[in-house]
Amino acid sequence: MTEISKTSMKRSKPSYTMAILGVALVLFILGMLGWITINASKLENYFKGSVQVHAYIREGSPQKEIDSLKNYITSRVYARNVEYVTKEMAREKFIGDNNEDWNKVLDYNPLPASVDFYLDPVFVNRDSLTSIISDIEQHFIVSEINYPDAVVNNLNNVVRKIEIFLLVLSAILSLIAIILIDNTIKLAMFSNRFLIKTMQMVGATRWFISKPFDKKAILNGLTSALLAIISIVMIIYAVEKWWLPEIKVLRDNILLTVLFLSMILIGIGITFISTHRSVTKYLKMKLDDLY
C-alpha cells in the first residue's frame, strides 16, 4: 500500500504543481494587501503624530509656574516632544516661516510664549482633544490652547474611510482566497480519487489513507506561502530601492514578520483542511460515483 501511495504521489505532481502555484498566487495577493495595510497604518500614525498643540502662556507668568506646566504636560501620556517656546523663539519661528518682521510697525513682541507638544497618535480625535484641553486649562497661566482643528477632523474622516475600505476589501479577498484555495486543492485531489478508493477497498484505514495526503498538503501549503513571501519581499525591495525610496521609513519588520507568519499559517491551514476534506469525501463516495 505504501508503494501504491508513493506511485500516486508521483503521478499527481502536475496537479500539485498547479495547486501550489494557484495557492501561492492567492497568498501573494493577500500578502500585498497586508503590506499596503501596514504602510497605510504607519502613514496614518505619522500624520497623526505631526499634530502639534500650543498652550499659550499669560503675559507676566512666573517662570516657576511655566516650568511646572511644562513638567506636568511632559508627564501626561498624550504628549510627546514637549518644548517651552519663549516670546523671542516664537518671533524667530514666525519670521522663519517667511513672514515679515513687524519691527517697523510695532515696538514690542505681540506673540505669546507657549508650551508646545506633539500629540500621541492615539489621542488625535475630537473627544480626546476636548479632555486634553480641559486638563491643561486647569493651570491658570494658560490663556489659550490652539491646535489644527480642521486638520484633525479631515484626517480622522479620511482615515475612517480608508479603514472601512481596507476592512471590506480584506474580508472580500479573504473569502475569495479561501474559496479559490479550496477549489484548487479539490482539483488537485481529483486525480487521486481512484487511488483513495482502491486503498480503502484493500483494507487500509482512513488514517493510513489520509496521512500521506495530509503531509503533502502541509508541505504544499508551506511551499506556496514561501513562494508568495519571496515574491513580496522582492517587490518591497524593488519599491524601496528604485520606485519609492521614501516609503522605506514606514517599514515595520515586526509587522512584516507577523504578516509572513500569518501567510504561512493560512497556506498550511487551508491546504490541509481542503485536502483532508477531499480525502474524506472520496472515502465516503461509492465507486460508481467516482466516474
Buried (B, 14 or more C-beta within 10 A) or exposed (E): EEEEBEEBBEEBEEBBEEBBBBBBBBBBBBBBBBBEBBBBBBBBBEBBBBBBBBBBBBEEBEEEBBEEBBEBBBEBEBBBEBBBBBBEBBBEEBEEEEEEEBEEEEEEBEBBBBBBBBBBBEBBBEEBBEEBBEBBEEBEBBBEBEBBEEBBEEBBEEBEEBBEEBEEEBEEBBEEBBEBBBEBBBBBBBBBBBBBBBBBEEEBEBEBBBBBBBEBBBBBBBBBBBBBBEBBBEBBEEBBEEEEEEBEEBBEEEBBEEBBEBBBEBBBBBBBBBBBBBBBEBBEEEEEEEE
